[in-house]
């Protein structure tokens, strides 16, 4: 295998691993209530800000995450368990959220205070994506590469491509919502909220199972 084939394999592996975890389309449907009442230009601005937050978080995690966890004595299963509990609680809250009219000013306040938490983390780049980036970074570090390497840059590029897709979905999800109507949108929101709750529970149990294996 030549060097370019190896780099392509790293890119495709990282892209495929992160895509279902970031889940641009599903996440866009879940966070749509935060964008309610915003103009198209405001949606684009906030979607871009969220994408930037996610990339910075992911980039830092990729490069130093494994070393920070080792230094603090925190295992990846512990991160998965704690993050899964947070996601499950968020999903439960979304599932039981009563739909109420939202004014433009209230929507803007909500999106401004929620752009990083919980929209960027953990709804877009959550414990699954974080643990995957840590594992990918640790694999590169273990192979003898330093904190900066071509393979880390390629993984960062795969993260960037996923977040470009997320930006487009976040910025234009209102067009999809208009087509499926208010009832369809409400049904989708409830189903996806339940899915978020289930993902959180599954991730928490996966982390707990990993902790039990570590202590066995």
Beta strands, then each sheet from edge to edge (+ up, - down):
end
